[in-house]
Amino acid sequence: MKTHVRPSGIIDELREQIAKLEGMSARKAECLPFGIAEIDAKLPGGGLAFGGLHEFAGGGSGTVDGAAAALMVAGIAARTKGKILWCLSRPDLFAPSISQAGLHPDRVIFVEADREEDVLAHFEEGLAFGGLGAVVGEIVRLPMITSRRLQLAAEKSGTMGLALRRWRRQTEANDYGQPTASVTRWRISVLPSEELPVAGVGRPRWLVELMRVMLEAGVKRAGKTIADLDKMVPFGRIGRPEEVAALVAFLASSEAEFMCGSLVEITGAQPVA
């Protein structure tokens, strides 16, 4: 009687291929850390989740051009493995700049479309493909239904989706406050460079604001529990719906008619930036 020894490497490779086909690749549970403790501590799993949609936009004077946000996205994409699909409708991306951020142009596949609807379609198709390091989409509007499609495609393939929000006018930036299905939302603003002891231009500085993070979804993706999520909030628990609803009811009432341009945070003492 003969016994056949099957190399474990072949079996492991077949299991990995089956897992990818079923959309259960282990990569979905991985995160890409920033390497900065103050930032990673605010993110479930300690970094940006693969298999998730992340939004980035410029702030201040860079709201329209989004240059700082584009460099931030390029630096994140550069740290992933594989080719990068970059979908855009405006051919103004400066390749030498993203190369300085660590993303070599040889790794980037550019897809240019005339309409934003086509950019979103390519964005979703790239996420669903599953063989890319990351997919970047330069978009103006991101409706909830569209963001859900992108998020589901990212979850199924385990590919990181980076939505670079770019507007043609300053007034369009108000859309950035609308709810989406993205895991995180960031705003990147340019700060003055630090003064040098000699004549010259100092190193660039940014103000990085984490405006929103979907904590519960991120914790589940990292294989943790709600108890782990509670530990991230100084109050020791996550907020209740009625606590948010009470503030919304107040702001919508006549009692708040004298309030203008106020930012009210319900974070359980947890900093949002």
PyRosetta script that sets phi, psi and omega in degrees:
from pyrosetta import init, pose_from_sequence

init()
pose = pose_from_sequence("MKTHVRPSGIIDELREQIAKLEGMSARKAECLPFGIAEIDAKLPGGGLAFGGLHEFAGGGSGTVDGAAAALMVAGIAARTKGKILWCLSRPDLFAPSISQAGLHPDRVIFVEADREEDVLAHFEEGLAFGGLGAVVGEIVRLPMITSRRLQLAAEKSGTMGLALRRWRRQTEANDYGQPTASVTRWRISVLPSEELPVAGVGRPRWLVELMRVMLEAGVKRAGKTIADLDKMVPFGRIGRPEEVAALVAFLASSEAEFMCGSLVEITGAQPVA")
pose.set_psi(1, 125.1)
pose.set_omega(1, -178.0)
pose.set_phi(2, -95.4)
pose.set_psi(2, 141.7)
pose.set_omega(2, 175.0)
pose.set_phi(3, -112.0)
pose.set_psi(3, 133.5)
pose.set_omega(3, -178.8)
pose.set_phi(4, -100.7)
pose.set_psi(4, 123.8)
pose.set_omega(4, 178.1)
pose.set_phi(5, -94.3)
pose.set_psi(5, 118.9)
pose.set_omega(5, -179.8)
pose.set_phi(6, -97.2)
pose.set_psi(6, 122.3)
pose.set_omega(6, 179.9)
pose.set_phi(7, -57.0)
pose.set_psi(7, 130.9)
pose.set_omega(7, -178.3)
pose.set_phi(8, -63.3)
pose.set_psi(8, -28.6)
pose.set_omega(8, -179.8)
pose.set_phi(9, -62.4)
pose.set_psi(9, -39.7)
pose.set_omega(9, 179.4)
pose.set_phi(10, -67.5)
pose.set_psi(10, -41.3)
pose.set_omega(10, 179.4)
pose.set_phi(11, -64.0)
pose.set_psi(11, -43.8)
pose.set_omega(11, 179.2)
pose.set_phi(12, -62.5)
pose.set_psi(12, -38.4)
pose.set_omega(12, 179.7)
pose.set_phi(13, -66.3)
pose.set_psi(13, -41.0)
pose.set_omega(13, 178.1)
pose.set_phi(14, -64.8)
pose.set_psi(14, -40.8)
pose.set_omega(14, 178.2)
pose.set_phi(15, -62.2)
pose.set_psi(15, -40.0)
pose.set_omega(15, 179.7)
pose.set_phi(16, -65.8)
pose.set_psi(16, -40.6)
pose.set_omega(16, 178.6)
pose.set_phi(17, -64.1)
pose.set_psi(17, -40.7)
pose.set_omega(17, 178.4)
pose.set_phi(18, -64.8)
pose.set_psi(18, -41.2)
pose.set_omega(18, 179.9)
pose.set_phi(19, -63.2)
pose.set_psi(19, -38.1)
pose.set_omega(19, 178.7)
pose.set_phi(20, -66.6)
pose.set_psi(20, -40.9)
pose.set_omega(20, 179.5)
pose.set_phi(21, -64.5)
pose.set_psi(21, -33.1)
pose.set_omega(21, -179.9)
pose.set_phi(22, -85.7)
pose.set_psi(22, -0.2)
pose.set_omega(22, 179.1)
pose.set_phi(23, 73.6)
pose.set_psi(23, 24.2)
pose.set_omega(23, -176.9)
pose.set_phi(24, -119.1)
pose.set_psi(24, 31.8)
pose.set_omega(24, -179.8)
pose.set_phi(25, -59.3)
pose.set_psi(25, 140.4)
pose.set_omega(25, -179.1)
pose.set_phi(26, -63.7)
pose.set_psi(26, -17.6)
pose.set_omega(26, -178.5)
pose.set_phi(27, -63.8)
pose.set_psi(27, -24.6)
pose.set_omega(27, -178.9)
pose.set_phi(28, -62.6)
pose.set_psi(28, -25.7)
pose.set_omega(28, -178.6)
pose.set_phi(29, -88.5)
pose.set_psi(29, -1.6)
pose.set_omega(29, -177.8)
pose.set_phi(30, -88.0)
pose.set_psi(30, 159.7)
pose.set_omega(30, 177.1)
pose.set_phi(31, -131.8)
pose.set_psi(31, 156.8)
pose.set_omega(31, 177.3)
pose.set_phi(32, -108.4)
pose.set_psi(32, 102.3)
pose.set_omega(32, -177.5)
pose.set_phi(33, -72.8)
pose.set_psi(33, 151.3)
pose.set_omega(33, 175.1)
pose.set_phi(34, -79.3)
pose.set_psi(34, -22.7)
pose.set_omega(34, -175.9)
pose.set_phi(35, 84.0)
pose.set_psi(35, 7.4)
pose.set_omega(35, 177.0)
pose.set_phi(36, -115.9)
pose.set_psi(36, 114.8)
pose.set_omega(36, -171.4)
pose.set_phi(37, -58.8)
pose.set_psi(37, -37.4)
pose.set_omega(37, -177.8)
pose.set_phi(38, -64.1)
pose.set_psi(38, -31.8)
pose.set_omega(38, 179.8)
pose.set_phi(39, -85.4)
pose.set_psi(39, -47.7)
pose.set_omega(39, -176.8)
pose.set_phi(40, -61.6)
pose.set_psi(40, -29.7)
pose.set_omega(40, -179.4)
pose.set_phi(41, -67.5)
pose.set_psi(41, -21.5)
pose.set_omega(41, 180.0)
pose.set_phi(42, -88.4)
pose.set_psi(42, -7.1)
pose.set_omega(42, -175.1)
pose.set_phi(43, -109.3)
pose.set_psi(43, 130.2)
pose.set_omega(43, 176.6)
pose.set_phi(44, -59.5)
pose.set_psi(44, 129.8)
pose.set_omega(44, -177.6)
pose.set_phi(45, 86.8)
pose.set_psi(45, -7.3)
pose.set_omega(45, 176.8)
pose.set_phi(46, 81.6)
pose.set_psi(46, 26.7)
pose.set_omega(46, 177.7)
pose.set_phi(47, 172.2)
pose.set_psi(47, -176.2)
pose.set_omega(47, 176.9)
pose.set_phi(48, -73.8)
pose.set_psi(48, 127.2)
pose.set_omega(48, -174.7)
pose.set_phi(49, -77.1)
pose.set_psi(49, 130.9)
pose.set_omega(49, 165.2)
pose.set_phi(50, -69.3)
pose.set_psi(50, 154.7)
pose.set_omega(50, -177.0)
pose.set_phi(51, 72.1)
pose.set_psi(51, 30.7)
pose.set_omega(51, 179.6)
pose.set_phi(52, -144.6)
pose.set_psi(52, 159.8)
pose.set_omega(52, 178.1)
pose.set_phi(53, -101.1)
pose.set_psi(53, 131.0)
pose.set_omega(53, -179.1)
pose.set_phi(54, -127.5)
pose.set_psi(54, 133.5)
pose.set_omega(54, -177.7)
pose.set_phi(55, -103.6)
pose.set_psi(55, 141.4)
pose.set_omega(55, 177.4)
pose.set_phi(56, -137.4)
pose.set_psi(56, 141.6)
pose.set_omega(56, 178.1)
pose.set_phi(57, -150.1)
pose.set_psi(57, 156.7)
pose.set_omega(57, 177.0)
pose.set_phi(58, -82.2)
pose.set_psi(58, 155.7)
pose.set_omega(58, 177.5)
pose.set_phi(59, -125.7)
pose.set_psi(59, 164.1)
pose.set_omega(59, 179.3)
pose.set_phi(60, 63.8)
pose.set_psi(60, -132.5)
pose.set_omega(60, -179.0)
pose.set_phi(61, -70.6)
pose.set_psi(61, -13.7)
pose.set_omega(61, -179.8)
pose.set_phi(62, -98.7)
pose.set_psi(62, 18.5)
pose.set_omega(62, -177.8)
pose.set_phi(63, -62.9)
pose.set_psi(63, -42.0)
pose.set_omega(63, -175.9)
pose.set_phi(64, -81.8)
pose.set_psi(64, -50.6)
pose.set_omega(64, -175.9)
pose.set_phi(65, -75.2)
pose.set_psi(65, -31.8)
pose.set_omega(65, 176.9)
pose.set_phi(66, 63.1)
pose.set_psi(66, 29.0)
pose.set_omega(66, -176.1)
pose.set_phi(67, -64.4)
pose.set_psi(67, -47.4)
pose.set_omega(67, -179.4)
pose.set_phi(68, -64.2)
pose.set_psi(68, -40.6)
pose.set_omega(68, 178.7)
pose.set_phi(69, -63.7)
pose.set_psi(69, -38.2)
pose.set_omega(69, 178.8)
pose.set_phi(70, -64.9)
pose.set_psi(70, -39.5)
pose.set_omega(70, 178.2)
pose.set_phi(71, -67.5)
pose.set_psi(71, -37.4)
pose.set_omega(71, 177.4)
pose.set_phi(72, -62.0)
pose.set_psi(72, -46.5)
pose.set_omega(72, 179.4)
pose.set_phi(73, -62.7)
pose.set_psi(73, -42.5)
pose.set_omega(73, 180.0)
pose.set_phi(74, -62.9)
pose.set_psi(74, -40.2)
pose.set_omega(74, 179.2)
pose.set_phi(75, -65.4)
pose.set_psi(75, -36.6)
pose.set_omega(75, 177.3)
pose.set_phi(76, -68.7)
pose.set_psi(76, -46.8)
pose.set_omega(76, -179.3)
pose.set_phi(77, -62.0)
pose.set_psi(77, -32.5)
pose.set_omega(77, -178.3)
pose.set_phi(78, -64.2)
pose.set_psi(78, -25.2)
pose.set_omega(78, -176.9)
pose.set_phi(79, -90.1)
pose.set_psi(79, -0.1)
pose.set_omega(79, 173.6)
pose.set_phi(80, -89.9)
pose.set_psi(80, 170.7)
pose.set_omega(80, -179.5)
pose.set_phi(81, -106.1)
pose.set_psi(81, 137.3)
pose.set_omega(81, 178.0)
pose.set_phi(82, 105.2)
pose.set_psi(82, -177.9)
pose.set_omega(82, 179.7)
pose.set_phi(83, -72.9)
pose.set_psi(83, 155.2)
pose.set_omega(83, 178.8)
pose.set_phi(84, -115.8)
pose.set_psi(84, 126.4)
pose.set_omega(84, 175.7)
pose.set_phi(85, -96.6)
pose.set_psi(85, 121.7)
pose.set_omega(85, -177.1)
pose.set_phi(86, -117.7)
pose.set_psi(86, 109.6)
pose.set_omega(86, -177.0)
pose.set_phi(87, -100.7)
pose.set_psi(87, 129.7)
pose.set_omega(87, -176.0)
pose.set_phi(88, -151.9)
pose.set_psi(88, 163.2)
pose.set_omega(88, 177.8)
pose.set_phi(89, -118.5)
pose.set_psi(89, -13.5)
pose.set_omega(89, 178.4)
pose.set_phi(90, -115.5)
pose.set_psi(90, 118.7)
pose.set_omega(90, -174.9)
pose.set_phi(91, -81.2)
pose.set_psi(91, 58.9)
pose.set_omega(91, -179.0)
pose.set_phi(92, -120.8)
pose.set_psi(92, 16.2)
pose.set_omega(92, 178.4)
pose.set_phi(93, -77.1)
pose.set_psi(93, 126.3)
pose.set_omega(93, -175.4)
pose.set_phi(94, -94.6)
pose.set_psi(94, 105.8)
pose.set_omega(94, -174.1)
pose.set_phi(95, -59.5)
pose.set_psi(95, -41.6)
pose.set_omega(95, 178.5)
pose.set_phi(96, -59.4)
pose.set_psi(96, -29.5)
pose.set_omega(96, -179.7)
pose.set_phi(97, -70.6)
pose.set_psi(97, -45.2)
pose.set_omega(97, 179.4)
pose.set_phi(98, -69.4)
pose.set_psi(98, -24.3)
pose.set_omega(98, 175.0)
pose.set_phi(99, -67.6)
pose.set_psi(99, -37.5)
pose.set_omega(99, 176.6)
pose.set_phi(100, -66.4)
pose.set_psi(100, -24.5)
pose.set_omega(100, 176.6)
pose.set_phi(101, -81.6)
pose.set_psi(101, -0.5)
pose.set_omega(101, 176.7)
pose.set_phi(102, 105.2)
pose.set_psi(102, -5.1)
pose.set_omega(102, -178.6)
pose.set_phi(103, -99.8)
pose.set_psi(103, 103.5)
pose.set_omega(103, -178.4)
pose.set_phi(104, -71.8)
pose.set_psi(104, 136.9)
pose.set_omega(104, -178.9)
pose.set_phi(105, -57.1)
pose.set_psi(105, -24.8)
pose.set_omega(105, 179.8)
pose.set_phi(106, -66.4)
pose.set_psi(106, -19.1)
pose.set_omega(106, 179.7)
pose.set_phi(107, -90.0)
pose.set_psi(107, -9.7)
pose.set_omega(107, -171.1)
pose.set_phi(108, -101.1)
pose.set_psi(108, 132.7)
pose.set_omega(108, 171.4)
pose.set_phi(109, -108.0)
pose.set_psi(109, 113.7)
pose.set_omega(109, -177.5)
pose.set_phi(110, -91.9)
pose.set_psi(110, 132.7)
pose.set_omega(110, 176.2)
pose.set_phi(111, -122.0)
pose.set_psi(111, 112.0)
pose.set_omega(111, -178.2)
pose.set_phi(112, -105.3)
pose.set_psi(112, 131.7)
pose.set_omega(112, -179.5)
pose.set_phi(113, -129.5)
pose.set_psi(113, 155.1)
pose.set_omega(113, -179.6)
pose.set_phi(114, -80.6)
pose.set_psi(114, -34.0)
pose.set_omega(114, -176.1)
pose.set_phi(115, -112.8)
pose.set_psi(115, 151.5)
pose.set_omega(115, 179.0)
pose.set_phi(116, -66.7)
pose.set_psi(116, -32.6)
pose.set_omega(116, 178.0)
pose.set_phi(117, -59.4)
pose.set_psi(117, -37.7)
pose.set_omega(117, 178.8)
pose.set_phi(118, -70.8)
pose.set_psi(118, -36.3)
pose.set_omega(118, 176.8)
pose.set_phi(119, -60.8)
pose.set_psi(119, -44.7)
pose.set_omega(119, 179.0)
pose.set_phi(120, -64.1)
pose.set_psi(120, -37.9)
pose.set_omega(120, 179.2)
pose.set_phi(121, -64.8)
pose.set_psi(121, -43.6)
pose.set_omega(121, 177.9)
pose.set_phi(122, -66.6)
pose.set_psi(122, -37.5)
pose.set_omega(122, 177.9)
pose.set_phi(123, -58.0)
pose.set_psi(123, -49.3)
pose.set_omega(123, -179.0)
pose.set_phi(124, -66.3)
pose.set_psi(124, -41.5)
pose.set_omega(124, -179.2)
pose.set_phi(125, -64.8)
pose.set_psi(125, -38.2)
pose.set_omega(125, 177.9)
pose.set_phi(126, -65.4)
pose.set_psi(126, -39.9)
pose.set_omega(126, 177.6)
pose.set_phi(127, -65.9)
pose.set_psi(127, -38.4)
pose.set_omega(127, -178.2)
pose.set_phi(128, -72.0)
pose.set_psi(128, -22.9)
pose.set_omega(128, -177.9)
pose.set_phi(129, -62.2)
pose.set_psi(129, -46.8)
pose.set_omega(129, 173.6)
pose.set_phi(130, 86.4)
pose.set_psi(130, -1.0)
pose.set_omega(130, -178.8)
pose.set_phi(131, -109.0)
pose.set_psi(131, 20.4)
pose.set_omega(131, -176.6)
pose.set_phi(132, -115.5)
pose.set_psi(132, 157.1)
pose.set_omega(132, 176.7)
pose.set_phi(133, -70.5)
pose.set_psi(133, -43.1)
pose.set_omega(133, 178.4)
pose.set_phi(134, -162.7)
pose.set_psi(134, 159.0)
pose.set_omega(134, 176.7)
pose.set_phi(135, -124.5)
pose.set_psi(135, 126.5)
pose.set_omega(135, -179.8)
pose.set_phi(136, -109.8)
pose.set_psi(136, 134.3)
pose.set_omega(136, 176.8)
pose.set_phi(137, -129.7)
pose.set_psi(137, 120.7)
pose.set_omega(137, 176.6)
pose.set_phi(138, -88.5)
pose.set_psi(138, 112.8)
pose.set_omega(138, -173.5)
pose.set_phi(139, -137.5)
pose.set_psi(139, 156.6)
pose.set_omega(139, 178.1)
pose.set_phi(140, -92.9)
pose.set_psi(140, -59.1)
pose.set_omega(140, -178.5)
pose.set_phi(141, -107.2)
pose.set_psi(141, 147.3)
pose.set_omega(141, 177.7)
pose.set_phi(142, -137.6)
pose.set_psi(142, 84.2)
pose.set_omega(142, 179.3)
pose.set_phi(143, -62.7)
pose.set_psi(143, 159.2)
pose.set_omega(143, -177.8)
pose.set_phi(144, -59.0)
pose.set_psi(144, -45.9)
pose.set_omega(144, -178.4)
pose.set_phi(145, -61.6)
pose.set_psi(145, -42.5)
pose.set_omega(145, 179.6)
pose.set_phi(146, -65.2)
pose.set_psi(146, -42.6)
pose.set_omega(146, -179.4)
pose.set_phi(147, -64.5)
pose.set_psi(147, -33.7)
pose.set_omega(147, 177.4)
pose.set_phi(148, -65.9)
pose.set_psi(148, -40.2)
pose.set_omega(148, 178.0)
pose.set_phi(149, -62.4)
pose.set_psi(149, -42.8)
pose.set_omega(149, 179.6)
pose.set_phi(150, -66.5)
pose.set_psi(150, -41.9)
pose.set_omega(150, -179.8)
pose.set_phi(151, -64.6)
pose.set_psi(151, -42.3)
pose.set_omega(151, 179.1)
pose.set_phi(152, -64.7)
pose.set_psi(152, -39.7)
pose.set_omega(152, 178.1)
pose.set_phi(153, -64.2)
pose.set_psi(153, -40.2)
pose.set_omega(153, 178.8)
pose.set_phi(154, -66.6)
pose.set_psi(154, -42.1)
pose.set_omega(154, 179.7)
pose.set_phi(155, -62.9)
pose.set_psi(155, -40.3)
pose.set_omega(155, -176.2)
pose.set_phi(156, -68.5)
pose.set_psi(156, -38.4)
pose.set_omega(156, -175.9)
pose.set_phi(157, -94.3)
pose.set_psi(157, -20.1)
pose.set_omega(157, -176.1)
pose.set_phi(158, 79.7)
pose.set_psi(158, 14.4)
pose.set_omega(158, 179.8)
pose.set_phi(159, -92.9)
pose.set_psi(159, 141.9)
pose.set_omega(159, 179.0)
pose.set_phi(160, -80.8)
pose.set_psi(160, 128.6)
pose.set_omega(160, 176.8)
pose.set_phi(161, -104.9)
pose.set_psi(161, 128.9)
pose.set_omega(161, -177.8)
pose.set_phi(162, -120.5)
pose.set_psi(162, 105.1)
pose.set_omega(162, -180.0)
pose.set_phi(163, -91.7)
pose.set_psi(163, 112.3)
pose.set_omega(163, 178.9)
pose.set_phi(164, -95.5)
pose.set_psi(164, 105.1)
pose.set_omega(164, -176.3)
pose.set_phi(165, -81.3)
pose.set_psi(165, 117.8)
pose.set_omega(165, 179.6)
pose.set_phi(166, -128.1)
pose.set_psi(166, 132.7)
pose.set_omega(166, -177.9)
pose.set_phi(167, -116.1)
pose.set_psi(167, 154.1)
pose.set_omega(167, 178.7)
pose.set_phi(168, -89.3)
pose.set_psi(168, -20.3)
pose.set_omega(168, 178.6)
pose.set_phi(169, -137.6)
pose.set_psi(169, 151.7)
pose.set_omega(169, -177.8)
pose.set_phi(170, -60.2)
pose.set_psi(170, -35.4)
pose.set_omega(170, -176.7)
pose.set_phi(171, -66.4)
pose.set_psi(171, -25.4)
pose.set_omega(171, -179.2)
pose.set_phi(172, -69.7)
pose.set_psi(172, -16.5)
pose.set_omega(172, -178.0)
pose.set_phi(173, -66.7)
pose.set_psi(173, -15.3)
pose.set_omega(173, 177.3)
pose.set_phi(174, -61.2)
pose.set_psi(174, -22.4)
pose.set_omega(174, 179.8)
pose.set_phi(175, -65.9)
pose.set_psi(175, -17.5)
pose.set_omega(175, -177.1)
pose.set_phi(176, -68.9)
pose.set_psi(176, -15.7)
pose.set_omega(176, 178.2)
pose.set_phi(177, -86.3)
pose.set_psi(177, -6.9)
pose.set_omega(177, -179.3)
pose.set_phi(178, -73.7)
pose.set_psi(178, 146.0)
pose.set_omega(178, -179.0)
pose.set_phi(179, -69.2)
pose.set_psi(179, 143.0)
pose.set_omega(179, 175.3)
pose.set_phi(180, -138.2)
pose.set_psi(180, 175.5)
pose.set_omega(180, -179.9)
pose.set_phi(181, -93.2)
pose.set_psi(181, 11.1)
pose.set_omega(181, -178.4)
pose.set_phi(182, -67.7)
pose.set_psi(182, 150.9)
pose.set_omega(182, -179.3)
pose.set_phi(183, -74.9)
pose.set_psi(183, -41.7)
pose.set_omega(183, 177.8)
pose.set_phi(184, -134.8)
pose.set_psi(184, 157.4)
pose.set_omega(184, 176.4)
pose.set_phi(185, -137.3)
pose.set_psi(185, 129.0)
pose.set_omega(185, -173.9)
pose.set_phi(186, -125.8)
pose.set_psi(186, 150.5)
pose.set_omega(186, 171.9)
pose.set_phi(187, -127.8)
pose.set_psi(187, 126.5)
pose.set_omega(187, -175.1)
pose.set_phi(188, -115.8)
pose.set_psi(188, 117.6)
pose.set_omega(188, -179.2)
pose.set_phi(189, -117.9)
pose.set_psi(189, 153.7)
pose.set_omega(189, -179.8)
pose.set_phi(190, -89.5)
pose.set_psi(190, 134.8)
pose.set_omega(190, 175.9)
pose.set_phi(191, -113.0)
pose.set_psi(191, 156.8)
pose.set_omega(191, 176.4)
pose.set_phi(192, -61.0)
pose.set_psi(192, 143.3)
pose.set_omega(192, 179.0)
pose.set_phi(193, -70.1)
pose.set_psi(193, 152.5)
pose.set_omega(193, 175.9)
pose.set_phi(194, -69.5)
pose.set_psi(194, 142.9)
pose.set_omega(194, -179.1)
pose.set_phi(195, -69.0)
pose.set_psi(195, 142.0)
pose.set_omega(195, 178.4)
pose.set_phi(196, -98.9)
pose.set_psi(196, 152.6)
pose.set_omega(196, 177.2)
pose.set_phi(197, -70.0)
pose.set_psi(197, -11.9)
pose.set_omega(197, 178.1)
pose.set_phi(198, -126.7)
pose.set_psi(198, 170.5)
pose.set_omega(198, 179.1)
pose.set_phi(199, -66.5)
pose.set_psi(199, 138.0)
pose.set_omega(199, 178.6)
pose.set_phi(200, 149.3)
pose.set_psi(200, 176.7)
pose.set_omega(200, -179.4)
pose.set_phi(201, -97.1)
pose.set_psi(201, 126.5)
pose.set_omega(201, -179.5)
pose.set_phi(202, -73.6)
pose.set_psi(202, 172.9)
pose.set_omega(202, 179.7)
pose.set_phi(203, -68.6)
pose.set_psi(203, 145.5)
pose.set_omega(203, -180.0)
pose.set_phi(204, -66.3)
pose.set_psi(204, 147.6)
pose.set_omega(204, 177.6)
pose.set_phi(205, -130.0)
pose.set_psi(205, 145.6)
pose.set_omega(205, -179.8)
pose.set_phi(206, -124.7)
pose.set_psi(206, 154.9)
pose.set_omega(206, 167.0)
pose.set_phi(207, -104.4)
pose.set_psi(207, 112.1)
pose.set_omega(207, -176.8)
pose.set_phi(208, -103.7)
pose.set_psi(208, 118.2)
pose.set_omega(208, -178.9)
pose.set_phi(209, -116.5)
pose.set_psi(209, 124.0)
pose.set_omega(209, 172.9)
pose.set_phi(210, -89.5)
pose.set_psi(210, 100.7)
pose.set_omega(210, -173.3)
pose.set_phi(211, -82.7)
pose.set_psi(211, -26.6)
pose.set_omega(211, -175.2)
pose.set_phi(212, -158.9)
pose.set_psi(212, 140.1)
pose.set_omega(212, 174.1)
pose.set_phi(213, -143.1)
pose.set_psi(213, 131.5)
pose.set_omega(213, 179.0)
pose.set_phi(214, -85.2)
pose.set_psi(214, 86.6)
pose.set_omega(214, -171.0)
pose.set_phi(215, -63.0)
pose.set_psi(215, -48.1)
pose.set_omega(215, -173.5)
pose.set_phi(216, -62.5)
pose.set_psi(216, -44.1)
pose.set_omega(216, 179.8)
pose.set_phi(217, -65.6)
pose.set_psi(217, -38.5)
pose.set_omega(217, 179.7)
pose.set_phi(218, -67.4)
pose.set_psi(218, -38.0)
pose.set_omega(218, 179.0)
pose.set_phi(219, -65.4)
pose.set_psi(219, -43.4)
pose.set_omega(219, 178.9)
pose.set_phi(220, -63.8)
pose.set_psi(220, -38.5)
pose.set_omega(220, 180.0)
pose.set_phi(221, -65.6)
pose.set_psi(221, -32.1)
pose.set_omega(221, 179.8)
pose.set_phi(222, -82.9)
pose.set_psi(222, 2.0)
pose.set_omega(222, 178.0)
pose.set_phi(223, 76.9)
pose.set_psi(223, 26.4)
pose.set_omega(223, -179.7)
pose.set_phi(224, -109.2)
pose.set_psi(224, -170.6)
pose.set_omega(224, -175.8)
pose.set_phi(225, -120.0)
pose.set_psi(225, 172.2)
pose.set_omega(225, 177.1)
pose.set_phi(226, -64.1)
pose.set_psi(226, -29.5)
pose.set_omega(226, 177.2)
pose.set_phi(227, -61.1)
pose.set_psi(227, -36.0)
pose.set_omega(227, 176.1)
pose.set_phi(228, -66.2)
pose.set_psi(228, -36.8)
pose.set_omega(228, 177.6)
pose.set_phi(229, -64.7)
pose.set_psi(229, -41.4)
pose.set_omega(229, 179.5)
pose.set_phi(230, -59.2)
pose.set_psi(230, -35.1)
pose.set_omega(230, -177.7)
pose.set_phi(231, -68.7)
pose.set_psi(231, -18.6)
pose.set_omega(231, -179.7)
pose.set_phi(232, -79.6)
pose.set_psi(232, -13.3)
pose.set_omega(232, -178.4)
pose.set_phi(233, -102.8)
pose.set_psi(233, 128.4)
pose.set_omega(233, -179.4)
pose.set_phi(234, -55.9)
pose.set_psi(234, -31.9)
pose.set_omega(234, 179.6)
pose.set_phi(235, -71.5)
pose.set_psi(235, -12.4)
pose.set_omega(235, 178.1)
pose.set_phi(236, 88.9)
pose.set_psi(236, 6.2)
pose.set_omega(236, 177.7)
pose.set_phi(237, -158.8)
pose.set_psi(237, 160.9)
pose.set_omega(237, 175.1)
pose.set_phi(238, -81.1)
pose.set_psi(238, 160.8)
pose.set_omega(238, -177.6)
pose.set_phi(239, -72.2)
pose.set_psi(239, 153.1)
pose.set_omega(239, 177.5)
pose.set_phi(240, -95.2)
pose.set_psi(240, 150.1)
pose.set_omega(240, -179.3)
pose.set_phi(241, -56.6)
pose.set_psi(241, -38.1)
pose.set_omega(241, -177.4)
pose.set_phi(242, -67.6)
pose.set_psi(242, -25.0)
pose.set_omega(242, 178.4)
pose.set_phi(243, -69.7)
pose.set_psi(243, -36.2)
pose.set_omega(243, 176.1)
pose.set_phi(244, -76.2)
pose.set_psi(244, -39.5)
pose.set_omega(244, -178.0)
pose.set_phi(245, -62.0)
pose.set_psi(245, -35.7)
pose.set_omega(245, -179.2)
pose.set_phi(246, -62.8)
pose.set_psi(246, -40.9)
pose.set_omega(246, 178.9)
pose.set_phi(247, -69.5)
pose.set_psi(247, -40.4)
pose.set_omega(247, 179.1)
pose.set_phi(248, -61.2)
pose.set_psi(248, -42.1)
pose.set_omega(248, 179.1)
pose.set_phi(249, -63.2)
pose.set_psi(249, -38.9)
pose.set_omega(249, 178.6)
pose.set_phi(250, -65.9)
pose.set_psi(250, -45.5)
pose.set_omega(250, -178.3)
pose.set_phi(251, -66.0)
pose.set_psi(251, -28.1)
pose.set_omega(251, -179.6)
pose.set_phi(252, -85.5)
pose.set_psi(252, -7.7)
pose.set_omega(252, -177.5)
pose.set_phi(253, -91.8)
pose.set_psi(253, 171.0)
pose.set_omega(253, 178.8)
pose.set_phi(254, -69.6)
pose.set_psi(254, -17.6)
pose.set_omega(254, -179.8)
pose.set_phi(255, -67.8)
pose.set_psi(255, -18.7)
pose.set_omega(255, -179.2)
pose.set_phi(256, -105.4)
pose.set_psi(256, 15.9)
pose.set_omega(256, -174.2)
pose.set_phi(257, -68.0)
pose.set_psi(257, -18.3)
pose.set_omega(257, -179.1)
pose.set_phi(258, -92.2)
pose.set_psi(258, -2.1)
pose.set_omega(258, 178.3)
pose.set_phi(259, -84.0)
pose.set_psi(259, 139.3)
pose.set_omega(259, -178.4)
pose.set_phi(260, -150.3)
pose.set_psi(260, 126.2)
pose.set_omega(260, 175.4)
pose.set_phi(261, 65.1)
pose.set_psi(261, 33.5)
pose.set_omega(261, -178.4)
pose.set_phi(262, -100.1)
pose.set_psi(262, 144.3)
pose.set_omega(262, 176.1)
pose.set_phi(263, -111.2)
pose.set_psi(263, 112.3)
pose.set_omega(263, -178.6)
pose.set_phi(264, -109.5)
pose.set_psi(264, 124.3)
pose.set_omega(264, -176.3)
pose.set_phi(265, -107.6)
pose.set_psi(265, 133.2)
pose.set_omega(265, 172.5)
pose.set_phi(266, -118.4)
pose.set_psi(266, 86.8)
pose.set_omega(266, -171.2)
pose.set_phi(267, -125.8)
pose.set_psi(267, 3.4)
pose.set_omega(267, -177.9)
pose.set_phi(268, 63.8)
pose.set_psi(268, 34.6)
pose.set_omega(268, -179.2)
pose.set_phi(269, 72.3)
pose.set_psi(269, 11.4)
pose.set_omega(269, 178.2)
pose.set_phi(270, -89.8)
pose.set_psi(270, 123.0)
pose.set_omega(270, 178.1)
pose.set_phi(271, -60.4)
pose.set_psi(271, 143.3)
pose.set_omega(271, -179.4)
pose.set_phi(272, -100.4)
pose.set_psi(272, -6.8)
pose.set_omega(272, -179.9)
pose.set_phi(273, -136.3)
pose.dump_pdb("model.pdb")
